[in-house]
Amino acid sequence: MNWKRVKQKWNLAKILCLGGTSFLIVETTYFSIAYGWHWKAINEAEKMCDNIVGYFWTGGLIFTGIVMIDIIEYLLSDSGRS
């Protein structure tokens, strides 16, 4: 088990999730101001922004899952028992 690789995957997961959250905050603020707080005014640009946020969060969750699997494999291996 290469812990350096696990740490890199974990950092990538954090960056993706934080990036998605930051994008959501900017997107929500922009569309709130642009449409005068009318949440039902959805257009193609907003749908695209929502997709981008979803891709960031999905990527972060996938990498988090990969890190969890790596950690479980390590704990179940001989090196994790010593």
mmCIF file of the N, C-alpha and C atoms, coordinates in Angstrom:
data_MODEL
# 
_entry.id   MODEL 
# 
loop_
_atom_site.group_PDB 
_atom_site.id 
_atom_site.type_symbol 
_atom_site.label_atom_id 
_atom_site.label_alt_id 
_atom_site.label_comp_id 
_atom_site.label_asym_id 
_atom_site.label_entity_id 
_atom_site.label_seq_id 
_atom_site.pdbx_PDB_ins_code 
_atom_site.Cartn_x 
_atom_site.Cartn_y 
_atom_site.Cartn_z 
_atom_site.occupancy 
_atom_site.B_iso_or_equiv 
_atom_site.pdbx_formal_charge 
_atom_site.auth_seq_id 
_atom_site.auth_comp_id 
_atom_site.auth_asym_id 
_atom_site.auth_atom_id 
_atom_site.pdbx_PDB_model_num 
ATOM 1   N N  . MET A 1 1  ? 0.849   -1.179 0.000   1.00 0.00 ? 1  MET A N  1 
ATOM 2   C CA . MET A 1 1  ? 0.000   0.000  0.000   1.00 0.00 ? 1  MET A CA 1 
ATOM 3   C C  . MET A 1 1  ? 0.891   1.237  0.000   1.00 0.00 ? 1  MET A C  1 
ATOM 4   N N  . ASN A 1 2  ? 0.644   2.109  -0.913  1.00 0.00 ? 2  ASN A N  1 
ATOM 5   C CA . ASN A 1 2  ? 1.421   3.333  -1.035  1.00 0.00 ? 2  ASN A CA 1 
ATOM 6   C C  . ASN A 1 2  ? 0.610   4.481  -0.427  1.00 0.00 ? 2  ASN A C  1 
ATOM 7   N N  . TRP A 1 3  ? 0.973   4.887  0.789   1.00 0.00 ? 3  TRP A N  1 
ATOM 8   C CA . TRP A 1 3  ? 0.199   5.920  1.489   1.00 0.00 ? 3  TRP A CA 1 
ATOM 9   C C  . TRP A 1 3  ? 0.295   7.279  0.822   1.00 0.00 ? 3  TRP A C  1 
ATOM 10  N N  . LYS A 1 4  ? 1.391   7.504  0.095   1.00 0.00 ? 4  LYS A N  1 
ATOM 11  C CA . LYS A 1 4  ? 1.511   8.769  -0.636  1.00 0.00 ? 4  LYS A CA 1 
ATOM 12  C C  . LYS A 1 4  ? 0.411   8.871  -1.686  1.00 0.00 ? 4  LYS A C  1 
ATOM 13  N N  . ARG A 1 5  ? 0.140   7.770  -2.400  1.00 0.00 ? 5  ARG A N  1 
ATOM 14  C CA . ARG A 1 5  ? -0.928  7.758  -3.403  1.00 0.00 ? 5  ARG A CA 1 
ATOM 15  C C  . ARG A 1 5  ? -2.296  7.922  -2.747  1.00 0.00 ? 5  ARG A C  1 
ATOM 16  N N  . VAL A 1 6  ? -2.501  7.277  -1.609  1.00 0.00 ? 6  VAL A N  1 
ATOM 17  C CA . VAL A 1 6  ? -3.776  7.414  -0.896  1.00 0.00 ? 6  VAL A CA 1 
ATOM 18  C C  . VAL A 1 6  ? -3.994  8.862  -0.487  1.00 0.00 ? 6  VAL A C  1 
ATOM 19  N N  . LYS A 1 7  ? -2.944  9.497  0.019   1.00 0.00 ? 7  LYS A N  1 
ATOM 20  C CA . LYS A 1 7  ? -3.049  10.900 0.430   1.00 0.00 ? 7  LYS A CA 1 
ATOM 21  C C  . LYS A 1 7  ? -3.346  11.804 -0.771  1.00 0.00 ? 7  LYS A C  1 
ATOM 22  N N  . GLN A 1 8  ? -2.729  11.511 -1.921  1.00 0.00 ? 8  GLN A N  1 
ATOM 23  C CA . GLN A 1 8  ? -3.005  12.293 -3.122  1.00 0.00 ? 8  GLN A CA 1 
ATOM 24  C C  . GLN A 1 8  ? -4.466  12.156 -3.548  1.00 0.00 ? 8  GLN A C  1 
ATOM 25  N N  . LYS A 1 9  ? -4.994  10.929 -3.510  1.00 0.00 ? 9  LYS A N  1 
ATOM 26  C CA . LYS A 1 9  ? -6.396  10.713 -3.859  1.00 0.00 ? 9  LYS A CA 1 
ATOM 27  C C  . LYS A 1 9  ? -7.311  11.452 -2.894  1.00 0.00 ? 9  LYS A C  1 
ATOM 28  N N  . TRP A 1 10 ? -6.972  11.419 -1.591  1.00 0.00 ? 10 TRP A N  1 
ATOM 29  C CA . TRP A 1 10 ? -7.789  12.098 -0.593  1.00 0.00 ? 10 TRP A CA 1 
ATOM 30  C C  . TRP A 1 10 ? -7.772  13.612 -0.818  1.00 0.00 ? 10 TRP A C  1 
ATOM 31  N N  . ASN A 1 11 ? -6.608  14.157 -1.121  1.00 0.00 ? 11 ASN A N  1 
ATOM 32  C CA . ASN A 1 11 ? -6.507  15.594 -1.396  1.00 0.00 ? 11 ASN A CA 1 
ATOM 33  C C  . ASN A 1 11 ? -7.307  15.970 -2.632  1.00 0.00 ? 11 ASN A C  1 
ATOM 34  N N  . LEU A 1 12 ? -7.286  15.123 -3.655  1.00 0.00 ? 12 LEU A N  1 
ATOM 35  C CA . LEU A 1 12 ? -8.077  15.379 -4.854  1.00 0.00 ? 12 LEU A CA 1 
ATOM 36  C C  . LEU A 1 12 ? -9.564  15.352 -4.533  1.00 0.00 ? 12 LEU A C  1 
ATOM 37  N N  . ALA A 1 13 ? -9.985  14.407 -3.697  1.00 0.00 ? 13 ALA A N  1 
ATOM 38  C CA . ALA A 1 13 ? -11.392 14.342 -3.290  1.00 0.00 ? 13 ALA A CA 1 
ATOM 39  C C  . ALA A 1 13 ? -11.803 15.621 -2.568  1.00 0.00 ? 13 ALA A C  1 
ATOM 40  N N  . LYS A 1 14 ? -10.946 16.106 -1.661  1.00 0.00 ? 14 LYS A N  1 
ATOM 41  C CA . LYS A 1 14 ? -11.261 17.338 -0.930  1.00 0.00 ? 14 LYS A CA 1 
ATOM 42  C C  . LYS A 1 14 ? -11.347 18.533 -1.872  1.00 0.00 ? 14 LYS A C  1 
ATOM 43  N N  . ILE A 1 15 ? -10.412 18.611 -2.816  1.00 0.00 ? 15 ILE A N  1 
ATOM 44  C CA . ILE A 1 15 ? -10.410 19.732 -3.765  1.00 0.00 ? 15 ILE A CA 1 
ATOM 45  C C  . ILE A 1 15 ? -11.684 19.717 -4.604  1.00 0.00 ? 15 ILE A C  1 
ATOM 46  N N  . LEU A 1 16 ? -12.075 18.531 -5.073  1.00 0.00 ? 16 LEU A N  1 
ATOM 47  C CA . LEU A 1 16 ? -13.287 18.436 -5.891  1.00 0.00 ? 16 LEU A CA 1 
ATOM 48  C C  . LEU A 1 16 ? -14.524 18.837 -5.094  1.00 0.00 ? 16 LEU A C  1 
ATOM 49  N N  . CYS A 1 17 ? -14.650 18.321 -3.873  1.00 0.00 ? 17 CYS A N  1 
ATOM 50  C CA . CYS A 1 17 ? -15.832 18.649 -3.061  1.00 0.00 ? 17 CYS A CA 1 
ATOM 51  C C  . CYS A 1 17 ? -15.855 20.125 -2.690  1.00 0.00 ? 17 CYS A C  1 
ATOM 52  N N  . LEU A 1 18 ? -14.709 20.669 -2.309  1.00 0.00 ? 18 LEU A N  1 
ATOM 53  C CA . LEU A 1 18 ? -14.655 22.096 -1.973  1.00 0.00 ? 18 LEU A CA 1 
ATOM 54  C C  . LEU A 1 18 ? -14.878 22.958 -3.207  1.00 0.00 ? 18 LEU A C  1 
ATOM 55  N N  . GLY A 1 19 ? -14.346 22.507 -4.352  1.00 0.00 ? 19 GLY A N  1 
ATOM 56  C CA . GLY A 1 19 ? -14.569 23.232 -5.598  1.00 0.00 ? 19 GLY A CA 1 
ATOM 57  C C  . GLY A 1 19 ? -16.041 23.249 -5.968  1.00 0.00 ? 19 GLY A C  1 
ATOM 58  N N  . GLY A 1 20 ? -16.710 22.113 -5.819  1.00 0.00 ? 20 GLY A N  1 
ATOM 59  C CA . GLY A 1 20 ? -18.144 22.050 -6.096  1.00 0.00 ? 20 GLY A CA 1 
ATOM 60  C C  . GLY A 1 20 ? -18.941 22.943 -5.171  1.00 0.00 ? 20 GLY A C  1 
ATOM 61  N N  . THR A 1 21 ? -18.568 22.948 -3.891  1.00 0.00 ? 21 THR A N  1 
ATOM 62  C CA . THR A 1 21 ? -19.267 23.790 -2.917  1.00 0.00 ? 21 THR A CA 1 
ATOM 63  C C  . THR A 1 21 ? -19.050 25.263 -3.228  1.00 0.00 ? 21 THR A C  1 
ATOM 64  N N  . SER A 1 22 ? -17.815 25.635 -3.549  1.00 0.00 ? 22 SER A N  1 
ATOM 65  C CA . SER A 1 22 ? -17.522 27.034 -3.886  1.00 0.00 ? 22 SER A CA 1 
ATOM 66  C C  . SER A 1 22 ? -18.279 27.459 -5.133  1.00 0.00 ? 22 SER A C  1 
ATOM 67  N N  . PHE A 1 23 ? -18.304 26.582 -6.132  1.00 0.00 ? 23 PHE A N  1 
ATOM 68  C CA . PHE A 1 23 ? -19.023 26.894 -7.369  1.00 0.00 ? 23 PHE A CA 1 
ATOM 69  C C  . PHE A 1 23 ? -20.511 27.061 -7.092  1.00 0.00 ? 23 PHE A C  1 
ATOM 70  N N  . LEU A 1 24 ? -21.054 26.215 -6.211  1.00 0.00 ? 24 LEU A N  1 
ATOM 71  C CA . LEU A 1 24 ? -22.479 26.314 -5.854  1.00 0.00 ? 24 LEU A CA 1 
ATOM 72  C C  . LEU A 1 24 ? -22.784 27.646 -5.193  1.00 0.00 ? 24 LEU A C  1 
ATOM 73  N N  . ILE A 1 25 ? -21.913 28.094 -4.305  1.00 0.00 ? 25 ILE A N  1 
ATOM 74  C CA . ILE A 1 25 ? -22.139 29.365 -3.614  1.00 0.00 ? 25 ILE A CA 1 
ATOM 75  C C  . ILE A 1 25 ? -22.127 30.525 -4.605  1.00 0.00 ? 25 ILE A C  1 
ATOM 76  N N  . VAL A 1 26 ? -21.126 30.525 -5.504  1.00 0.00 ? 26 VAL A N  1 
ATOM 77  C CA . VAL A 1 26 ? -21.038 31.593 -6.508  1.00 0.00 ? 26 VAL A CA 1 
ATOM 78  C C  . VAL A 1 26 ? -22.242 31.542 -7.435  1.00 0.00 ? 26 VAL A C  1 
ATOM 79  N N  . GLU A 1 27 ? -22.593 30.336 -7.889  1.00 0.00 ? 27 GLU A N  1 
ATOM 80  C CA . GLU A 1 27 ? -23.726 30.170 -8.803  1.00 0.00 ? 27 GLU A CA 1 
ATOM 81  C C  . GLU A 1 27 ? -25.026 30.633 -8.149  1.00 0.00 ? 27 GLU A C  1 
ATOM 82  N N  . THR A 1 28 ? -25.266 30.222 -6.913  1.00 0.00 ? 28 THR A N  1 
ATOM 83  C CA . THR A 1 28 ? -26.493 30.589 -6.209  1.00 0.00 ? 28 THR A CA 1 
ATOM 84  C C  . THR A 1 28 ? -26.577 32.095 -6.017  1.00 0.00 ? 28 THR A C  1 
ATOM 85  N N  . THR A 1 29 ? -25.469 32.709 -5.623  1.00 0.00 ? 29 THR A N  1 
ATOM 86  C CA . THR A 1 29 ? -25.450 34.163 -5.436  1.00 0.00 ? 29 THR A CA 1 
ATOM 87  C C  . THR A 1 29 ? -25.721 34.886 -6.749  1.00 0.00 ? 29 THR A C  1 
ATOM 88  N N  . TYR A 1 30 ? -25.063 34.444 -7.805  1.00 0.00 ? 30 TYR A N  1 
ATOM 89  C CA . TYR A 1 30 ? -25.240 35.107 -9.104  1.00 0.00 ? 30 TYR A CA 1 
ATOM 90  C C  . TYR A 1 30 ? -26.686 35.021 -9.578  1.00 0.00 ? 30 TYR A C  1 
ATOM 91  N N  . PHE A 1 31 ? -27.239 33.816 -9.581  1.00 0.00 ? 31 PHE A N  1 
ATOM 92  C CA . PHE A 1 31 ? -28.588 33.662 -10.102 1.00 0.00 ? 31 PHE A CA 1 
ATOM 93  C C  . PHE A 1 31 ? -29.632 34.299 -9.188  1.00 0.00 ? 31 PHE A C  1 
ATOM 94  N N  . SER A 1 32 ? -29.332 34.352 -7.893  1.00 0.00 ? 32 SER A N  1 
ATOM 95  C CA . SER A 1 32 ? -30.254 35.038 -6.983  1.00 0.00 ? 32 SER A CA 1 
ATOM 96  C C  . SER A 1 32 ? -30.324 36.522 -7.310  1.00 0.00 ? 32 SER A C  1 
ATOM 97  N N  . ILE A 1 33 ? -29.176 37.132 -7.557  1.00 0.00 ? 33 ILE A N  1 
ATOM 98  C CA . ILE A 1 33 ? -29.135 38.552 -7.894  1.00 0.00 ? 33 ILE A CA 1 
ATOM 99  C C  . ILE A 1 33 ? -29.685 38.792 -9.295  1.00 0.00 ? 33 ILE A C  1 
ATOM 100 N N  . ALA A 1 34 ? -29.269 37.943 -10.252 1.00 0.00 ? 34 ALA A N  1 
ATOM 101 C CA . ALA A 1 34 ? -29.673 38.146 -11.644 1.00 0.00 ? 34 ALA A CA 1 
ATOM 102 C C  . ALA A 1 34 ? -31.181 38.027 -11.838 1.00 0.00 ? 34 ALA A C  1 
ATOM 103 N N  . TYR A 1 35 ? -31.803 37.144 -11.086 1.00 0.00 ? 35 TYR A N  1 
ATOM 104 C CA . TYR A 1 35 ? -33.238 36.927 -11.258 1.00 0.00 ? 35 TYR A CA 1 
ATOM 105 C C  . TYR A 1 35 ? -34.065 37.530 -10.131 1.00 0.00 ? 35 TYR A C  1 
ATOM 106 N N  . GLY A 1 36 ? -33.465 38.365 -9.331  1.00 0.00 ? 36 GLY A N  1 
ATOM 107 C CA . GLY A 1 36 ? -34.204 39.022 -8.259  1.00 0.00 ? 36 GLY A CA 1 
ATOM 108 C C  . GLY A 1 36 ? -34.824 38.045 -7.277  1.00 0.00 ? 36 GLY A C  1 
ATOM 109 N N  . TRP A 1 37 ? -34.076 37.005 -6.919  1.00 0.00 ? 37 TRP A N  1 
ATOM 110 C CA . TRP A 1 37 ? -34.521 36.003 -5.959  1.00 0.00 ? 37 TRP A CA 1 
ATOM 111 C C  . TRP A 1 37 ? -35.708 35.170 -6.460  1.00 0.00 ? 37 TRP A C  1 
ATOM 112 N N  . HIS A 1 38 ? -35.909 35.107 -7.763  1.00 0.00 ? 38 HIS A N  1 
ATOM 113 C CA . HIS A 1 38 ? -36.962 34.257 -8.318  1.00 0.00 ? 38 HIS A CA 1 
ATOM 114 C C  . HIS A 1 38 ? -36.361 32.895 -8.627  1.00 0.00 ? 38 HIS A C  1 
ATOM 115 N N  . TRP A 1 39 ? -36.541 31.944 -7.744  1.00 0.00 ? 39 TRP A N  1 
ATOM 116 C CA . TRP A 1 39 ? -35.910 30.637 -7.875  1.00 0.00 ? 39 TRP A CA 1 
ATOM 117 C C  . TRP A 1 39 ? -36.474 29.820 -9.030  1.00 0.00 ? 39 TRP A C  1 
ATOM 118 N N  . LYS A 1 40 ? -37.632 30.168 -9.520  1.00 0.00 ? 40 LYS A N  1 
ATOM 119 C CA . LYS A 1 40 ? -38.242 29.388 -10.597 1.00 0.00 ? 40 LYS A CA 1 
ATOM 120 C C  . LYS A 1 40 ? -37.750 29.820 -11.969 1.00 0.00 ? 40 LYS A C  1 
ATOM 121 N N  . ALA A 1 41 ? -36.945 30.859 -12.039 1.00 0.00 ? 41 ALA A N  1 
ATOM 122 C CA . ALA A 1 41 ? -36.426 31.347 -13.319 1.00 0.00 ? 41 ALA A CA 1 
ATOM 123 C C  . ALA A 1 41 ? -35.193 30.528 -13.686 1.00 0.00 ? 41 ALA A C  1 
ATOM 124 N N  . ILE A 1 42 ? -35.406 29.328 -14.190 1.00 0.00 ? 42 ILE A N  1 
ATOM 125 C CA . ILE A 1 42 ? -34.305 28.428 -14.545 1.00 0.00 ? 42 ILE A CA 1 
ATOM 126 C C  . ILE A 1 42 ? -34.084 28.492 -16.045 1.00 0.00 ? 42 ILE A C  1 
ATOM 127 N N  . ASN A 1 43 ? -32.845 28.690 -16.449 1.00 0.00 ? 43 ASN A N  1 
ATOM 128 C CA . ASN A 1 43 ? -32.518 28.690 -17.871 1.00 0.00 ? 43 ASN A CA 1 
ATOM 129 C C  . ASN A 1 43 ? -31.388 27.703 -18.132 1.00 0.00 ? 43 ASN A C  1 
ATOM 130 N N  . GLU A 1 44 ? -30.944 27.621 -19.372 1.00 0.00 ? 44 GLU A N  1 
ATOM 131 C CA . GLU A 1 44 ? -29.917 26.638 -19.736 1.00 0.00 ? 44 GLU A CA 1 
ATOM 132 C C  . GLU A 1 44 ? -28.596 26.875 -19.007 1.00 0.00 ? 44 GLU A C  1 
ATOM 133 N N  . ALA A 1 45 ? -28.244 28.142 -18.782 1.00 0.00 ? 45 ALA A N  1 
ATOM 134 C CA . ALA A 1 45 ? -26.983 28.437 -18.097 1.00 0.00 ? 45 ALA A CA 1 
ATOM 135 C C  . ALA A 1 45 ? -26.998 27.899 -16.672 1.00 0.00 ? 45 ALA A C  1 
ATOM 136 N N  . GLU A 1 46 ? -28.121 28.067 -15.985 1.00 0.00 ? 46 GLU A N  1 
ATOM 137 C CA . GLU A 1 46 ? -28.213 27.574 -14.619 1.00 0.00 ? 46 GLU A CA 1 
ATOM 138 C C  . GLU A 1 46 ? -28.176 26.051 -14.583 1.00 0.00 ? 46 GLU A C  1 
ATOM 139 N N  . LYS A 1 47 ? -28.836 25.411 -15.538 1.00 0.00 ? 47 LYS A N  1 
ATOM 140 C CA . LYS A 1 47 ? -28.792 23.948 -15.606 1.00 0.00 ? 47 LYS A CA 1 
ATOM 141 C C  . LYS A 1 47 ? -27.362 23.475 -15.820 1.00 0.00 ? 47 LYS A C  1 
ATOM 142 N N  . MET A 1 48 ? -26.610 24.171 -16.677 1.00 0.00 ? 48 MET A N  1 
ATOM 143 C CA . MET A 1 48 ? -25.225 23.814 -16.916 1.00 0.00 ? 48 MET A CA 1 
ATOM 144 C C  . MET A 1 48 ? -24.400 23.973 -15.643 1.00 0.00 ? 48 MET A C  1 
ATOM 145 N N  . CYS A 1 49 ? -24.614 25.062 -14.916 1.00 0.00 ? 49 CYS A N  1 
ATOM 146 C CA . CYS A 1 49 ? -23.886 25.282 -13.665 1.00 0.00 ? 49 CYS A CA 1 
ATOM 147 C C  . CYS A 1 49 ? -24.203 24.178 -12.656 1.00 0.00 ? 49 CYS A C  1 
ATOM 148 N N  . ASP A 1 50 ? -25.476 23.782 -12.572 1.00 0.00 ? 50 ASP A N  1 
ATOM 149 C CA . ASP A 1 50 ? -25.846 22.703 -11.666 1.00 0.00 ? 50 ASP A CA 1 
ATOM 150 C C  . ASP A 1 50 ? -25.158 21.400 -12.054 1.00 0.00 ? 50 ASP A C  1 
ATOM 151 N N  . ASN A 1 51 ? -25.011 21.158 -13.352 1.00 0.00 ? 51 ASN A N  1 
ATOM 152 C CA . ASN A 1 51 ? -24.305 19.957 -13.807 1.00 0.00 ? 51 ASN A CA 1 
ATOM 153 C C  . ASN A 1 51 ? -22.844 19.996 -13.402 1.00 0.00 ? 51 ASN A C  1 
ATOM 154 N N  . ILE A 1 52 ? -22.222 21.162 -13.505 1.00 0.00 ? 52 ILE A N  1 
ATOM 155 C CA . ILE A 1 52 ? -20.813 21.301 -13.115 1.00 0.00 ? 52 ILE A CA 1 
ATOM 156 C C  . ILE A 1 52 ? -20.644 21.001 -11.631 1.00 0.00 ? 52 ILE A C  1 
ATOM 157 N N  . VAL A 1 53 ? -21.526 21.555 -10.803 1.00 0.00 ? 53 VAL A N  1 
ATOM 158 C CA . VAL A 1 53 ? -21.477 21.291 -9.361  1.00 0.00 ? 53 VAL A CA 1 
ATOM 159 C C  . VAL A 1 53 ? -21.632 19.794 -9.112  1.00 0.00 ? 53 VAL A C  1 
ATOM 160 N N  . GLY A 1 54 ? -22.576 19.173 -9.811  1.00 0.00 ? 54 GLY A N  1 
ATOM 161 C CA . GLY A 1 54 ? -22.792 17.737 -9.653  1.00 0.00 ? 54 GLY A CA 1 
ATOM 162 C C  . GLY A 1 54 ? -21.577 16.921 -10.024 1.00 0.00 ? 54 GLY A C  1 
ATOM 163 N N  . TYR A 1 55 ? -20.885 17.313 -11.107 1.00 0.00 ? 55 TYR A N  1 
ATOM 164 C CA . TYR A 1 55 ? -19.681 16.592 -11.520 1.00 0.00 ? 55 TYR A CA 1 
ATOM 165 C C  . TYR A 1 55 ? -18.578 16.723 -10.473 1.00 0.00 ? 55 TYR A C  1 
ATOM 166 N N  . PHE A 1 56 ? -18.408 17.923 -9.922  1.00 0.00 ? 56 PHE A N  1 
ATOM 167 C CA . PHE A 1 56 ? -17.407 18.122 -8.869  1.00 0.00 ? 56 PHE A CA 1 
ATOM 168 C C  . PHE A 1 56 ? -17.706 17.213 -7.680  1.00 0.00 ? 56 PHE A C  1 
ATOM 169 N N  . TRP A 1 57 ? -18.948 17.269 -7.175  1.00 0.00 ? 57 TRP A N  1 
ATOM 170 C CA . TRP A 1 57 ? -19.303 16.472 -5.998  1.00 0.00 ? 57 TRP A CA 1 
ATOM 171 C C  . TRP A 1 57 ? -19.231 14.984 -6.269  1.00 0.00 ? 57 TRP A C  1 
ATOM 172 N N  . THR A 1 58 ? -19.681 14.560 -7.446  1.00 0.00 ? 58 THR A N  1 
ATOM 173 C CA . THR A 1 58 ? -19.621 13.135 -7.797  1.00 0.00 ? 58 THR A CA 1 
ATOM 174 C C  . THR A 1 58 ? -18.174 12.665 -7.856  1.00 0.00 ? 58 THR A C  1 
ATOM 175 N N  . GLY A 1 59 ? -17.315 13.465 -8.483  1.00 0.00 ? 59 GLY A N  1 
ATOM 176 C CA . GLY A 1 59 ? -15.894 13.112 -8.528  1.00 0.00 ? 59 GLY A CA 1 
ATOM 177 C C  . GLY A 1 59 ? -15.295 13.018 -7.141  1.00 0.00 ? 59 GLY A C  1 
ATOM 178 N N  . GLY A 1 60 ? -15.636 13.965 -6.287  1.00 0.00 ? 60 GLY A N  1 
ATOM 179 C CA . GLY A 1 60 ? -15.138 13.936 -4.910  1.00 0.00 ? 60 GLY A CA 1 
ATOM 180 C C  . GLY A 1 60 ? -15.595 12.702 -4.161  1.00 0.00 ? 60 GLY A C  1 
ATOM 181 N N  . LEU A 1 61 ? -16.862 12.328 -4.346  1.00 0.00 ? 61 LEU A N  1 
ATOM 182 C CA . LEU A 1 61 ? -17.383 11.136 -3.673  1.00 0.00 ? 61 LEU A CA 1 
ATOM 183 C C  . LEU A 1 61 ? -16.719 9.866  -4.204  1.00 0.00 ? 61 LEU A C  1 
ATOM 184 N N  . ILE A 1 62 ? -16.485 9.822  -5.502  1.00 0.00 ? 62 ILE A N  1 
ATOM 185 C CA . ILE A 1 62 ? -15.822 8.648  -6.082  1.00 0.00 ? 62 ILE A CA 1 
ATOM 186 C C  . ILE A 1 62 ? -14.413 8.502  -5.512  1.00 0.00 ? 62 ILE A C  1 
ATOM 187 N N  . PHE A 1 63 ? -13.657 9.597  -5.473  1.00 0.00 ? 63 PHE A N  1 
ATOM 188 C CA . PHE A 1 63 ? -12.305 9.516  -4.937  1.00 0.00 ? 63 PHE A CA 1 
ATOM 189 C C  . PHE A 1 63 ? -12.307 9.218  -3.440  1.00 0.00 ? 63 PHE A C  1 
ATOM 190 N N  . THR A 1 64 ? -13.301 9.703  -2.707  1.00 0.00 ? 64 THR A N  1 
ATOM 191 C CA . THR A 1 64 ? -13.422 9.365  -1.288  1.00 0.00 ? 64 THR A CA 1 
ATOM 192 C C  . THR A 1 64 ? -13.646 7.870  -1.124  1.00 0.00 ? 64 THR A C  1 
ATOM 193 N N  . GLY A 1 65 ? -14.503 7.307  -1.963  1.00 0.00 ? 65 GLY A N  1 
ATOM 194 C CA . GLY A 1 65 ? -14.742 5.861  -1.924  1.00 0.00 ? 65 GLY A CA 1 
ATOM 195 C C  . GLY A 1 65 ? -13.493 5.069  -2.233  1.00 0.00 ? 65 GLY A C  1 
ATOM 196 N N  . ILE A 1 66 ? -12.714 5.526  -3.227  1.00 0.00 ? 66 ILE A N  1 
ATOM 197 C CA . ILE A 1 66 ? -11.466 4.842  -3.582  1.00 0.00 ? 66 ILE A CA 1 
ATOM 198 C C  . ILE A 1 66 ? -10.498 4.869  -2.406  1.00 0.00 ? 66 ILE A C  1 
ATOM 199 N N  . VAL A 1 67 ? -10.405 6.019  -1.729  1.00 0.00 ? 67 VAL A N  1 
ATOM 200 C CA . VAL A 1 67 ? -9.516  6.133  -0.567  1.00 0.00 ? 67 VAL A CA 1 
ATOM 201 C C  . VAL A 1 67 ? -9.977  5.186  0.540   1.00 0.00 ? 67 VAL A C  1 
ATOM 202 N N  . MET A 1 68 ? -11.272 5.107  0.768   1.00 0.00 ? 68 MET A N  1 
ATOM 203 C CA . MET A 1 68 ? -11.791 4.216  1.812   1.00 0.00 ? 68 MET A CA 1 
ATOM 204 C C  . MET A 1 68 ? -11.465 2.759  1.486   1.00 0.00 ? 68 MET A C  1 
ATOM 205 N N  . ILE A 1 69 ? -11.604 2.387  0.224   1.00 0.00 ? 69 ILE A N  1 
ATOM 206 C CA . ILE A 1 69 ? -11.271 1.016  -0.180  1.00 0.00 ? 69 ILE A CA 1 
ATOM 207 C C  . ILE A 1 69 ? -9.782  0.746  0.040   1.00 0.00 ? 69 ILE A C  1 
ATOM 208 N N  . ASP A 1 70 ? -8.922  1.707  -0.314  1.00 0.00 ? 70 ASP A N  1 
ATOM 209 C CA . ASP A 1 70 ? -7.479  1.549  -0.104  1.00 0.00 ? 70 ASP A CA 1 
ATOM 210 C C  . ASP A 1 70 ? -7.156  1.361  1.377   1.00 0.00 ? 70 ASP A C  1 
ATOM 211 N N  . ILE A 1 71 ? -7.806  2.140  2.229   1.00 0.00 ? 71 ILE A N  1 
ATOM 212 C CA . ILE A 1 71 ? -7.555  2.038  3.674   1.00 0.00 ? 71 ILE A CA 1 
ATOM 213 C C  . ILE A 1 71 ? -8.024  0.684  4.207   1.00 0.00 ? 71 ILE A C  1 
ATOM 214 N N  . ILE A 1 72 ? -9.192  0.232  3.763   1.00 0.00 ? 72 ILE A N  1 
ATOM 215 C CA . ILE A 1 72 ? -9.700  -1.076 4.206   1.00 0.00 ? 72 ILE A CA 1 
ATOM 216 C C  . ILE A 1 72 ? -8.767  -2.187 3.747   1.00 0.00 ? 72 ILE A C  1 
ATOM 217 N N  . GLU A 1 73 ? -8.298  -2.108 2.500   1.00 0.00 ? 73 GLU A N  1 
ATOM 218 C CA . GLU A 1 73 ? -7.346  -3.107 1.997   1.00 0.00 ? 73 GLU A CA 1 
ATOM 219 C C  . GLU A 1 73 ? -6.081  -3.121 2.845   1.00 0.00 ? 73 GLU A C  1 
ATOM 220 N N  . TYR A 1 74 ? -5.613  -1.935 3.223   1.00 0.00 ? 74 TYR A N  1 
ATOM 221 C CA . TYR A 1 74 ? -4.412  -1.851 4.046   1.00 0.00 ? 74 TYR A CA 1 
ATOM 222 C C  . TYR A 1 74 ? -4.653  -2.482 5.411   1.00 0.00 ? 74 TYR A C  1 
ATOM 223 N N  . LEU A 1 75 ? -5.789  -2.170 6.032   1.00 0.00 ? 75 LEU A N  1 
ATOM 224 C CA . LEU A 1 75 ? -6.077  -2.708 7.357   1.00 0.00 ? 75 LEU A CA 1 
ATOM 225 C C  . LEU A 1 75 ? -6.243  -4.231 7.333   1.00 0.00 ? 75 LEU A C  1 
ATOM 226 N N  . LEU A 1 76 ? -6.755  -4.758 6.234   1.00 0.00 ? 76 LEU A N  1 
ATOM 227 C CA . LEU A 1 76 ? -6.933  -6.209 6.124   1.00 0.00 ? 76 LEU A CA 1 
ATOM 228 C C  . LEU A 1 76 ? -5.671  -6.937 5.676   1.00 0.00 ? 76 LEU A C  1 
ATOM 229 N N  . SER A 1 77 ? -4.688  -6.189 5.185   1.00 0.00 ? 77 SER A N  1 
ATOM 230 C CA . SER A 1 77 ? -3.445  -6.807 4.731   1.00 0.00 ? 77 SER A CA 1 
ATOM 231 C C  . SER A 1 77 ? -2.551  -7.118 5.927   1.00 0.00 ? 77 SER A C  1 
ATOM 232 N N  . ASP A 1 78 ? -1.485  -7.834 5.654   1.00 0.00 ? 78 ASP A N  1 
ATOM 233 C CA . ASP A 1 78 ? -0.536  -8.184 6.725   1.00 0.00 ? 78 ASP A CA 1 
ATOM 234 C C  . ASP A 1 78 ? 0.146   -6.957 7.297   1.00 0.00 ? 78 ASP A C  1 
ATOM 235 N N  . SER A 1 79 ? 0.443   -5.961 6.460   1.00 0.00 ? 79 SER A N  1 
ATOM 236 C CA . SER A 1 79 ? 1.150   -4.777 6.948   1.00 0.00 ? 79 SER A CA 1 
ATOM 237 C C  . SER A 1 79 ? 0.261   -3.936 7.870   1.00 0.00 ? 79 SER A C  1 
ATOM 238 N N  . GLY A 1 80 ? -1.048  -4.037 7.725   1.00 0.00 ? 80 GLY A N  1 
ATOM 239 C CA . GLY A 1 80 ? -1.963  -3.275 8.580   1.00 0.00 ? 80 GLY A CA 1 
ATOM 240 C C  . GLY A 1 80 ? -2.173  -3.894 9.941   1.00 0.00 ? 80 GLY A C  1 
ATOM 241 N N  . ARG A 1 81 ? -1.774  -5.168 10.086  1.00 0.00 ? 81 ARG A N  1 
ATOM 242 C CA . ARG A 1 81 ? -1.976  -5.880 11.363  1.00 0.00 ? 81 ARG A CA 1 
ATOM 243 C C  . ARG A 1 81 ? -0.792  -5.766 12.297  1.00 0.00 ? 81 ARG A C  1 
ATOM 244 N N  . SER A 1 82 ? 0.329   -5.317 11.774  1.00 0.00 ? 82 SER A N  1 
ATOM 245 C CA . SER A 1 82 ? 1.537   -5.282 12.612  1.00 0.00 ? 82 SER A CA 1 
ATOM 246 C C  . SER A 1 82 ? 1.631   -4.036 13.434  1.00 0.00 ? 82 SER A C  1 
# 
